[in-house]
Amino acid sequence: MDEGLRVTDRWVLPDAELRERFSRSSGPGGQGVNTTDSRVELSFDVAGSSSIPESLRARLLDRLAGRLVDGVLTVAASEHRAQLANREAARQRLLSLLRAAVAPPPPPRRPTRPSRGAKERRLAEKKRRAQRKRDRRVDGE
């Protein structure tokens, strides 16, 4: 945890740019649940970070726009009873968010058309279904 988080092979997020905040967590914990600060909020200033390569900064800001508050991305973890486990869970969650945001866009979809056989099968199935419904009908009602 001392060297930082490796987001990509070219980008390592230093620990100095991460801010952790601890608070009391709801959920399991027994007698210590009301006295232990096990919930972790991990924040990362995407807009003001100096470690982000410029080629990735615009993509990050665009894809994370819905999650950013004043350019800061915040992730919370409170599913574990231990603070250390929640710290690791928050780091992994932040890492997966950042990796998904900097991933290259998927290749553009090439439009395709259904084959003649596919059209014929679809129409034949429609006729069978219509015939089945016609056979179920009771005339005169």
Chimera marker file (.cmm) of the C-alpha trace (Angstrom):
<marker_set name="trace">
<marker id="1" x="0.000" y="0.000" z="0.000" r="1" g="1" b="0" radius="0.5"/>
<marker id="2" x="3.007" y="2.329" z="0.198" r="1" g="1" b="0" radius="0.5"/>
<marker id="3" x="3.884" y="2.632" z="-3.510" r="1" g="1" b="0" radius="0.5"/>
<marker id="4" x="0.393" y="3.548" z="-4.730" r="1" g="1" b="0" radius="0.5"/>
<marker id="5" x="-2.241" y="1.981" z="-6.920" r="1" g="1" b="0" radius="0.5"/>
<marker id="6" x="-1.273" y="0.735" z="-10.373" r="1" g="1" b="0" radius="0.5"/>
<marker id="7" x="-4.199" y="1.691" z="-12.600" r="1" g="1" b="0" radius="0.5"/>
<marker id="8" x="-2.552" y="0.974" z="-15.958" r="1" g="1" b="0" radius="0.5"/>
<marker id="9" x="0.955" y="0.027" z="-16.997" r="1" g="1" b="0" radius="0.5"/>
<marker id="10" x="1.707" y="3.747" z="-17.550" r="1" g="1" b="0" radius="0.5"/>
<marker id="11" x="-0.203" y="5.244" z="-14.612" r="1" g="1" b="0" radius="0.5"/>
<marker id="12" x="0.451" y="4.654" z="-10.930" r="1" g="1" b="0" radius="0.5"/>
<marker id="13" x="-1.772" y="6.607" z="-8.552" r="1" g="1" b="0" radius="0.5"/>
<marker id="14" x="0.385" y="7.746" z="-5.596" r="1" g="1" b="0" radius="0.5"/>
<marker id="15" x="-1.018" y="7.294" z="-2.082" r="1" g="1" b="0" radius="0.5"/>
<marker id="16" x="-0.380" y="10.988" z="-1.407" r="1" g="1" b="0" radius="0.5"/>
<marker id="17" x="-3.218" y="11.903" z="-3.810" r="1" g="1" b="0" radius="0.5"/>
<marker id="18" x="-5.761" y="9.736" z="-1.967" r="1" g="1" b="0" radius="0.5"/>
<marker id="19" x="-7.747" y="11.023" z="1.002" r="1" g="1" b="0" radius="0.5"/>
<marker id="20" x="-9.298" y="8.613" z="3.483" r="1" g="1" b="0" radius="0.5"/>
<marker id="21" x="-12.065" y="9.480" z="5.904" r="1" g="1" b="0" radius="0.5"/>
<marker id="22" x="-13.365" y="7.136" z="8.569" r="1" g="1" b="0" radius="0.5"/>
<marker id="23" x="-16.787" y="7.053" z="10.194" r="1" g="1" b="0" radius="0.5"/>
<marker id="24" x="-19.058" y="4.687" z="12.062" r="1" g="1" b="0" radius="0.5"/>
<marker id="25" x="-20.555" y="1.988" z="9.947" r="1" g="1" b="0" radius="0.5"/>
<marker id="26" x="-24.025" y="0.507" z="10.091" r="1" g="1" b="0" radius="0.5"/>
<marker id="27" x="-24.505" y="-3.224" z="9.935" r="1" g="1" b="0" radius="0.5"/>
<marker id="28" x="-22.813" y="-6.099" z="11.776" r="1" g="1" b="0" radius="0.5"/>
<marker id="29" x="-20.208" y="-5.465" z="14.407" r="1" g="1" b="0" radius="0.5"/>
<marker id="30" x="-21.561" y="-6.581" z="17.739" r="1" g="1" b="0" radius="0.5"/>
<marker id="31" x="-20.857" y="-4.408" z="20.748" r="1" g="1" b="0" radius="0.5"/>
<marker id="32" x="-18.192" y="-2.407" z="18.932" r="1" g="1" b="0" radius="0.5"/>
<marker id="33" x="-20.437" y="-1.221" z="16.106" r="1" g="1" b="0" radius="0.5"/>
<marker id="34" x="-21.236" y="2.078" z="17.818" r="1" g="1" b="0" radius="0.5"/>
<marker id="35" x="-17.675" y="2.868" z="18.851" r="1" g="1" b="0" radius="0.5"/>
<marker id="36" x="-15.505" y="1.757" z="15.929" r="1" g="1" b="0" radius="0.5"/>
<marker id="37" x="-14.871" y="3.919" z="12.858" r="1" g="1" b="0" radius="0.5"/>
<marker id="38" x="-14.792" y="1.075" z="10.346" r="1" g="1" b="0" radius="0.5"/>
<marker id="39" x="-16.510" y="2.765" z="7.367" r="1" g="1" b="0" radius="0.5"/>
<marker id="40" x="-14.026" y="4.170" z="4.841" r="1" g="1" b="0" radius="0.5"/>
<marker id="41" x="-14.541" y="6.954" z="2.299" r="1" g="1" b="0" radius="0.5"/>
<marker id="42" x="-11.724" y="7.133" z="-0.219" r="1" g="1" b="0" radius="0.5"/>
<marker id="43" x="-11.504" y="10.328" z="-2.299" r="1" g="1" b="0" radius="0.5"/>
<marker id="44" x="-9.393" y="11.135" z="-5.330" r="1" g="1" b="0" radius="0.5"/>
<marker id="45" x="-9.221" y="14.568" z="-6.993" r="1" g="1" b="0" radius="0.5"/>
<marker id="46" x="-9.468" y="13.638" z="-10.670" r="1" g="1" b="0" radius="0.5"/>
<marker id="47" x="-9.526" y="17.234" z="-11.913" r="1" g="1" b="0" radius="0.5"/>
<marker id="48" x="-6.517" y="18.397" z="-9.891" r="1" g="1" b="0" radius="0.5"/>
<marker id="49" x="-4.323" y="15.305" z="-9.995" r="1" g="1" b="0" radius="0.5"/>
<marker id="50" x="-0.804" y="15.675" z="-11.338" r="1" g="1" b="0" radius="0.5"/>
<marker id="51" x="-0.266" y="11.930" z="-11.782" r="1" g="1" b="0" radius="0.5"/>
<marker id="52" x="-2.860" y="11.397" z="-14.543" r="1" g="1" b="0" radius="0.5"/>
<marker id="53" x="-1.364" y="11.324" z="-18.039" r="1" g="1" b="0" radius="0.5"/>
<marker id="54" x="-2.885" y="14.085" z="-20.156" r="1" g="1" b="0" radius="0.5"/>
<marker id="55" x="-4.011" y="11.557" z="-22.751" r="1" g="1" b="0" radius="0.5"/>
<marker id="56" x="-6.281" y="9.931" z="-20.135" r="1" g="1" b="0" radius="0.5"/>
<marker id="57" x="-7.500" y="12.984" z="-18.181" r="1" g="1" b="0" radius="0.5"/>
<marker id="58" x="-10.216" y="14.040" z="-20.671" r="1" g="1" b="0" radius="0.5"/>
<marker id="59" x="-11.529" y="10.478" z="-20.970" r="1" g="1" b="0" radius="0.5"/>
<marker id="60" x="-11.628" y="10.130" z="-17.168" r="1" g="1" b="0" radius="0.5"/>
<marker id="61" x="-13.463" y="13.410" z="-16.656" r="1" g="1" b="0" radius="0.5"/>
<marker id="62" x="-15.951" y="12.555" z="-19.398" r="1" g="1" b="0" radius="0.5"/>
<marker id="63" x="-16.749" y="9.013" z="-18.294" r="1" g="1" b="0" radius="0.5"/>
<marker id="64" x="-16.855" y="9.770" z="-14.558" r="1" g="1" b="0" radius="0.5"/>
<marker id="65" x="-18.810" y="13.025" z="-14.929" r="1" g="1" b="0" radius="0.5"/>
<marker id="66" x="-21.872" y="11.594" z="-13.175" r="1" g="1" b="0" radius="0.5"/>
<marker id="67" x="-19.874" y="10.483" z="-10.133" r="1" g="1" b="0" radius="0.5"/>
<marker id="68" x="-17.641" y="13.521" z="-9.677" r="1" g="1" b="0" radius="0.5"/>
<marker id="69" x="-18.415" y="16.259" z="-7.155" r="1" g="1" b="0" radius="0.5"/>
<marker id="70" x="-16.249" y="19.330" z="-7.850" r="1" g="1" b="0" radius="0.5"/>
<marker id="71" x="-13.811" y="17.086" z="-9.735" r="1" g="1" b="0" radius="0.5"/>
<marker id="72" x="-13.433" y="14.640" z="-6.816" r="1" g="1" b="0" radius="0.5"/>
<marker id="73" x="-14.313" y="10.944" z="-7.055" r="1" g="1" b="0" radius="0.5"/>
<marker id="74" x="-15.405" y="9.389" z="-3.749" r="1" g="1" b="0" radius="0.5"/>
<marker id="75" x="-15.846" y="5.694" z="-3.010" r="1" g="1" b="0" radius="0.5"/>
<marker id="76" x="-17.231" y="4.300" z="0.261" r="1" g="1" b="0" radius="0.5"/>
<marker id="77" x="-16.822" y="0.835" z="1.754" r="1" g="1" b="0" radius="0.5"/>
<marker id="78" x="-18.551" y="-0.448" z="4.866" r="1" g="1" b="0" radius="0.5"/>
<marker id="79" x="-19.279" y="-4.094" z="4.123" r="1" g="1" b="0" radius="0.5"/>
<marker id="80" x="-16.595" y="-5.491" z="6.451" r="1" g="1" b="0" radius="0.5"/>
<marker id="81" x="-16.349" y="-5.251" z="10.221" r="1" g="1" b="0" radius="0.5"/>
<marker id="82" x="-12.659" y="-4.348" z="10.173" r="1" g="1" b="0" radius="0.5"/>
<marker id="83" x="-11.434" y="-0.938" z="9.057" r="1" g="1" b="0" radius="0.5"/>
<marker id="84" x="-8.421" y="-2.457" z="7.303" r="1" g="1" b="0" radius="0.5"/>
<marker id="85" x="-10.637" y="-4.730" z="5.207" r="1" g="1" b="0" radius="0.5"/>
<marker id="86" x="-12.859" y="-1.766" z="4.293" r="1" g="1" b="0" radius="0.5"/>
<marker id="87" x="-9.788" y="0.274" z="3.322" r="1" g="1" b="0" radius="0.5"/>
<marker id="88" x="-8.711" y="-2.487" z="0.943" r="1" g="1" b="0" radius="0.5"/>
<marker id="89" x="-12.257" y="-2.854" z="-0.442" r="1" g="1" b="0" radius="0.5"/>
<marker id="90" x="-12.459" y="0.909" z="-1.099" r="1" g="1" b="0" radius="0.5"/>
<marker id="91" x="-9.080" y="0.855" z="-2.869" r="1" g="1" b="0" radius="0.5"/>
<marker id="92" x="-10.147" y="-2.062" z="-5.065" r="1" g="1" b="0" radius="0.5"/>
<marker id="93" x="-13.450" y="-0.351" z="-5.885" r="1" g="1" b="0" radius="0.5"/>
<marker id="94" x="-11.660" y="2.888" z="-6.817" r="1" g="1" b="0" radius="0.5"/>
<marker id="95" x="-9.169" y="0.944" z="-8.909" r="1" g="1" b="0" radius="0.5"/>
<marker id="96" x="-11.884" y="-0.894" z="-10.856" r="1" g="1" b="0" radius="0.5"/>
<marker id="97" x="-13.765" y="2.393" z="-11.471" r="1" g="1" b="0" radius="0.5"/>
<marker id="98" x="-10.634" y="4.104" z="-12.772" r="1" g="1" b="0" radius="0.5"/>
<marker id="99" x="-9.650" y="1.133" z="-14.944" r="1" g="1" b="0" radius="0.5"/>
<marker id="100" x="-13.109" y="0.991" z="-16.495" r="1" g="1" b="0" radius="0.5"/>
<marker id="101" x="-13.046" y="4.749" z="-17.124" r="1" g="1" b="0" radius="0.5"/>
<marker id="102" x="-9.641" y="4.785" z="-18.864" r="1" g="1" b="0" radius="0.5"/>
<marker id="103" x="-10.296" y="1.680" z="-20.964" r="1" g="1" b="0" radius="0.5"/>
<marker id="104" x="-10.212" y="2.437" z="-24.678" r="1" g="1" b="0" radius="0.5"/>
<marker id="105" x="-13.603" y="2.819" z="-26.313" r="1" g="1" b="0" radius="0.5"/>
<marker id="106" x="-14.983" y="-0.321" z="-27.936" r="1" g="1" b="0" radius="0.5"/>
<marker id="107" x="-14.654" y="-0.619" z="-31.719" r="1" g="1" b="0" radius="0.5"/>
<marker id="108" x="-17.602" y="0.854" z="-33.600" r="1" g="1" b="0" radius="0.5"/>
<marker id="109" x="-20.377" y="-1.567" z="-34.439" r="1" g="1" b="0" radius="0.5"/>
<marker id="110" x="-20.595" y="-2.596" z="-38.057" r="1" g="1" b="0" radius="0.5"/>
<marker id="111" x="-24.236" y="-2.719" z="-39.072" r="1" g="1" b="0" radius="0.5"/>
<marker id="112" x="-25.334" y="-6.099" z="-40.387" r="1" g="1" b="0" radius="0.5"/>
<marker id="113" x="-28.489" y="-7.435" z="-41.991" r="1" g="1" b="0" radius="0.5"/>
<marker id="114" x="-30.290" y="-10.675" z="-41.233" r="1" g="1" b="0" radius="0.5"/>
<marker id="115" x="-29.628" y="-13.441" z="-43.737" r="1" g="1" b="0" radius="0.5"/>
<marker id="116" x="-32.313" y="-14.749" z="-46.078" r="1" g="1" b="0" radius="0.5"/>
<marker id="117" x="-32.510" y="-17.973" z="-44.053" r="1" g="1" b="0" radius="0.5"/>
<marker id="118" x="-33.018" y="-16.039" z="-40.822" r="1" g="1" b="0" radius="0.5"/>
<marker id="119" x="-35.855" y="-14.025" z="-42.393" r="1" g="1" b="0" radius="0.5"/>
<marker id="120" x="-37.500" y="-17.178" z="-43.717" r="1" g="1" b="0" radius="0.5"/>
<marker id="121" x="-37.237" y="-18.941" z="-40.343" r="1" g="1" b="0" radius="0.5"/>
<marker id="122" x="-38.734" y="-15.911" z="-38.573" r="1" g="1" b="0" radius="0.5"/>
<marker id="123" x="-41.663" y="-15.711" z="-41.001" r="1" g="1" b="0" radius="0.5"/>
<marker id="124" x="-42.263" y="-19.477" z="-40.852" r="1" g="1" b="0" radius="0.5"/>
<marker id="125" x="-42.342" y="-19.328" z="-37.045" r="1" g="1" b="0" radius="0.5"/>
<marker id="126" x="-44.786" y="-16.388" z="-37.213" r="1" g="1" b="0" radius="0.5"/>
<marker id="127" x="-47.075" y="-18.446" z="-39.469" r="1" g="1" b="0" radius="0.5"/>
<marker id="128" x="-46.889" y="-21.477" z="-37.158" r="1" g="1" b="0" radius="0.5"/>
<marker id="129" x="-47.671" y="-19.299" z="-34.124" r="1" g="1" b="0" radius="0.5"/>
<marker id="130" x="-50.602" y="-17.612" z="-35.906" r="1" g="1" b="0" radius="0.5"/>
<marker id="131" x="-51.966" y="-21.005" z="-37.003" r="1" g="1" b="0" radius="0.5"/>
<marker id="132" x="-51.674" y="-22.357" z="-33.452" r="1" g="1" b="0" radius="0.5"/>
<marker id="133" x="-53.650" y="-19.381" z="-32.135" r="1" g="1" b="0" radius="0.5"/>
<marker id="134" x="-56.223" y="-19.757" z="-34.903" r="1" g="1" b="0" radius="0.5"/>
<marker id="135" x="-56.658" y="-23.435" z="-33.973" r="1" g="1" b="0" radius="0.5"/>
<marker id="136" x="-57.299" y="-22.514" z="-30.322" r="1" g="1" b="0" radius="0.5"/>
<marker id="137" x="-60.072" y="-20.088" z="-31.219" r="1" g="1" b="0" radius="0.5"/>
<marker id="138" x="-63.681" y="-21.077" z="-30.727" r="1" g="1" b="0" radius="0.5"/>
<marker id="139" x="-65.728" y="-19.556" z="-33.539" r="1" g="1" b="0" radius="0.5"/>
<marker id="140" x="-68.882" y="-17.695" z="-32.599" r="1" g="1" b="0" radius="0.5"/>
<marker id="141" x="-67.757" y="-16.293" z="-29.239" r="1" g="1" b="0" radius="0.5"/>
<link id1="1" id2="2" r="1" g="1" b="0" radius="0.2"/>
<link id1="2" id2="3" r="1" g="1" b="0" radius="0.2"/>
<link id1="3" id2="4" r="1" g="1" b="0" radius="0.2"/>
<link id1="4" id2="5" r="1" g="1" b="0" radius="0.2"/>
<link id1="5" id2="6" r="1" g="1" b="0" radius="0.2"/>
<link id1="6" id2="7" r="1" g="1" b="0" radius="0.2"/>
<link id1="7" id2="8" r="1" g="1" b="0" radius="0.2"/>
<link id1="8" id2="9" r="1" g="1" b="0" radius="0.2"/>
<link id1="9" id2="10" r="1" g="1" b="0" radius="0.2"/>
<link id1="10" id2="11" r="1" g="1" b="0" radius="0.2"/>
<link id1="11" id2="12" r="1" g="1" b="0" radius="0.2"/>
<link id1="12" id2="13" r="1" g="1" b="0" radius="0.2"/>
<link id1="13" id2="14" r="1" g="1" b="0" radius="0.2"/>
<link id1="14" id2="15" r="1" g="1" b="0" radius="0.2"/>
<link id1="15" id2="16" r="1" g="1" b="0" radius="0.2"/>
<link id1="16" id2="17" r="1" g="1" b="0" radius="0.2"/>
<link id1="17" id2="18" r="1" g="1" b="0" radius="0.2"/>
<link id1="18" id2="19" r="1" g="1" b="0" radius="0.2"/>
<link id1="19" id2="20" r="1" g="1" b="0" radius="0.2"/>
<link id1="20" id2="21" r="1" g="1" b="0" radius="0.2"/>
<link id1="21" id2="22" r="1" g="1" b="0" radius="0.2"/>
<link id1="22" id2="23" r="1" g="1" b="0" radius="0.2"/>
<link id1="23" id2="24" r="1" g="1" b="0" radius="0.2"/>
<link id1="24" id2="25" r="1" g="1" b="0" radius="0.2"/>
<link id1="25" id2="26" r="1" g="1" b="0" radius="0.2"/>
<link id1="26" id2="27" r="1" g="1" b="0" radius="0.2"/>
<link id1="27" id2="28" r="1" g="1" b="0" radius="0.2"/>
<link id1="28" id2="29" r="1" g="1" b="0" radius="0.2"/>
<link id1="29" id2="30" r="1" g="1" b="0" radius="0.2"/>
<link id1="30" id2="31" r="1" g="1" b="0" radius="0.2"/>
<link id1="31" id2="32" r="1" g="1" b="0" radius="0.2"/>
<link id1="32" id2="33" r="1" g="1" b="0" radius="0.2"/>
<link id1="33" id2="34" r="1" g="1" b="0" radius="0.2"/>
<link id1="34" id2="35" r="1" g="1" b="0" radius="0.2"/>
<link id1="35" id2="36" r="1" g="1" b="0" radius="0.2"/>
<link id1="36" id2="37" r="1" g="1" b="0" radius="0.2"/>
<link id1="37" id2="38" r="1" g="1" b="0" radius="0.2"/>
<link id1="38" id2="39" r="1" g="1" b="0" radius="0.2"/>
<link id1="39" id2="40" r="1" g="1" b="0" radius="0.2"/>
<link id1="40" id2="41" r="1" g="1" b="0" radius="0.2"/>
<link id1="41" id2="42" r="1" g="1" b="0" radius="0.2"/>
<link id1="42" id2="43" r="1" g="1" b="0" radius="0.2"/>
<link id1="43" id2="44" r="1" g="1" b="0" radius="0.2"/>
<link id1="44" id2="45" r="1" g="1" b="0" radius="0.2"/>
<link id1="45" id2="46" r="1" g="1" b="0" radius="0.2"/>
<link id1="46" id2="47" r="1" g="1" b="0" radius="0.2"/>
<link id1="47" id2="48" r="1" g="1" b="0" radius="0.2"/>
<link id1="48" id2="49" r="1" g="1" b="0" radius="0.2"/>
<link id1="49" id2="50" r="1" g="1" b="0" radius="0.2"/>
<link id1="50" id2="51" r="1" g="1" b="0" radius="0.2"/>
<link id1="51" id2="52" r="1" g="1" b="0" radius="0.2"/>
<link id1="52" id2="53" r="1" g="1" b="0" radius="0.2"/>
<link id1="53" id2="54" r="1" g="1" b="0" radius="0.2"/>
<link id1="54" id2="55" r="1" g="1" b="0" radius="0.2"/>
<link id1="55" id2="56" r="1" g="1" b="0" radius="0.2"/>
<link id1="56" id2="57" r="1" g="1" b="0" radius="0.2"/>
<link id1="57" id2="58" r="1" g="1" b="0" radius="0.2"/>
<link id1="58" id2="59" r="1" g="1" b="0" radius="0.2"/>
<link id1="59" id2="60" r="1" g="1" b="0" radius="0.2"/>
<link id1="60" id2="61" r="1" g="1" b="0" radius="0.2"/>
<link id1="61" id2="62" r="1" g="1" b="0" radius="0.2"/>
<link id1="62" id2="63" r="1" g="1" b="0" radius="0.2"/>
<link id1="63" id2="64" r="1" g="1" b="0" radius="0.2"/>
<link id1="64" id2="65" r="1" g="1" b="0" radius="0.2"/>
<link id1="65" id2="66" r="1" g="1" b="0" radius="0.2"/>
<link id1="66" id2="67" r="1" g="1" b="0" radius="0.2"/>
<link id1="67" id2="68" r="1" g="1" b="0" radius="0.2"/>
<link id1="68" id2="69" r="1" g="1" b="0" radius="0.2"/>
<link id1="69" id2="70" r="1" g="1" b="0" radius="0.2"/>
<link id1="70" id2="71" r="1" g="1" b="0" radius="0.2"/>
<link id1="71" id2="72" r="1" g="1" b="0" radius="0.2"/>
<link id1="72" id2="73" r="1" g="1" b="0" radius="0.2"/>
<link id1="73" id2="74" r="1" g="1" b="0" radius="0.2"/>
<link id1="74" id2="75" r="1" g="1" b="0" radius="0.2"/>
<link id1="75" id2="76" r="1" g="1" b="0" radius="0.2"/>
<link id1="76" id2="77" r="1" g="1" b="0" radius="0.2"/>
<link id1="77" id2="78" r="1" g="1" b="0" radius="0.2"/>
<link id1="78" id2="79" r="1" g="1" b="0" radius="0.2"/>
<link id1="79" id2="80" r="1" g="1" b="0" radius="0.2"/>
<link id1="80" id2="81" r="1" g="1" b="0" radius="0.2"/>
<link id1="81" id2="82" r="1" g="1" b="0" radius="0.2"/>
<link id1="82" id2="83" r="1" g="1" b="0" radius="0.2"/>
<link id1="83" id2="84" r="1" g="1" b="0" radius="0.2"/>
<link id1="84" id2="85" r="1" g="1" b="0" radius="0.2"/>
<link id1="85" id2="86" r="1" g="1" b="0" radius="0.2"/>
<link id1="86" id2="87" r="1" g="1" b="0" radius="0.2"/>
<link id1="87" id2="88" r="1" g="1" b="0" radius="0.2"/>
<link id1="88" id2="89" r="1" g="1" b="0" radius="0.2"/>
<link id1="89" id2="90" r="1" g="1" b="0" radius="0.2"/>
<link id1="90" id2="91" r="1" g="1" b="0" radius="0.2"/>
<link id1="91" id2="92" r="1" g="1" b="0" radius="0.2"/>
<link id1="92" id2="93" r="1" g="1" b="0" radius="0.2"/>
<link id1="93" id2="94" r="1" g="1" b="0" radius="0.2"/>
<link id1="94" id2="95" r="1" g="1" b="0" radius="0.2"/>
<link id1="95" id2="96" r="1" g="1" b="0" radius="0.2"/>
<link id1="96" id2="97" r="1" g="1" b="0" radius="0.2"/>
<link id1="97" id2="98" r="1" g="1" b="0" radius="0.2"/>
<link id1="98" id2="99" r="1" g="1" b="0" radius="0.2"/>
<link id1="99" id2="100" r="1" g="1" b="0" radius="0.2"/>
<link id1="100" id2="101" r="1" g="1" b="0" radius="0.2"/>
<link id1="101" id2="102" r="1" g="1" b="0" radius="0.2"/>
<link id1="102" id2="103" r="1" g="1" b="0" radius="0.2"/>
<link id1="103" id2="104" r="1" g="1" b="0" radius="0.2"/>
<link id1="104" id2="105" r="1" g="1" b="0" radius="0.2"/>
<link id1="105" id2="106" r="1" g="1" b="0" radius="0.2"/>
<link id1="106" id2="107" r="1" g="1" b="0" radius="0.2"/>
<link id1="107" id2="108" r="1" g="1" b="0" radius="0.2"/>
<link id1="108" id2="109" r="1" g="1" b="0" radius="0.2"/>
<link id1="109" id2="110" r="1" g="1" b="0" radius="0.2"/>
<link id1="110" id2="111" r="1" g="1" b="0" radius="0.2"/>
<link id1="111" id2="112" r="1" g="1" b="0" radius="0.2"/>
<link id1="112" id2="113" r="1" g="1" b="0" radius="0.2"/>
<link id1="113" id2="114" r="1" g="1" b="0" radius="0.2"/>
<link id1="114" id2="115" r="1" g="1" b="0" radius="0.2"/>
<link id1="115" id2="116" r="1" g="1" b="0" radius="0.2"/>
<link id1="116" id2="117" r="1" g="1" b="0" radius="0.2"/>
<link id1="117" id2="118" r="1" g="1" b="0" radius="0.2"/>
<link id1="118" id2="119" r="1" g="1" b="0" radius="0.2"/>
<link id1="119" id2="120" r="1" g="1" b="0" radius="0.2"/>
<link id1="120" id2="121" r="1" g="1" b="0" radius="0.2"/>
<link id1="121" id2="122" r="1" g="1" b="0" radius="0.2"/>
<link id1="122" id2="123" r="1" g="1" b="0" radius="0.2"/>
<link id1="123" id2="124" r="1" g="1" b="0" radius="0.2"/>
<link id1="124" id2="125" r="1" g="1" b="0" radius="0.2"/>
<link id1="125" id2="126" r="1" g="1" b="0" radius="0.2"/>
<link id1="126" id2="127" r="1" g="1" b="0" radius="0.2"/>
<link id1="127" id2="128" r="1" g="1" b="0" radius="0.2"/>
<link id1="128" id2="129" r="1" g="1" b="0" radius="0.2"/>
<link id1="129" id2="130" r="1" g="1" b="0" radius="0.2"/>
<link id1="130" id2="131" r="1" g="1" b="0" radius="0.2"/>
<link id1="131" id2="132" r="1" g="1" b="0" radius="0.2"/>
<link id1="132" id2="133" r="1" g="1" b="0" radius="0.2"/>
<link id1="133" id2="134" r="1" g="1" b="0" radius="0.2"/>
<link id1="134" id2="135" r="1" g="1" b="0" radius="0.2"/>
<link id1="135" id2="136" r="1" g="1" b="0" radius="0.2"/>
<link id1="136" id2="137" r="1" g="1" b="0" radius="0.2"/>
<link id1="137" id2="138" r="1" g="1" b="0" radius="0.2"/>
<link id1="138" id2="139" r="1" g="1" b="0" radius="0.2"/>
<link id1="139" id2="140" r="1" g="1" b="0" radius="0.2"/>
<link id1="140" id2="141" r="1" g="1" b="0" radius="0.2"/>
</marker_set>
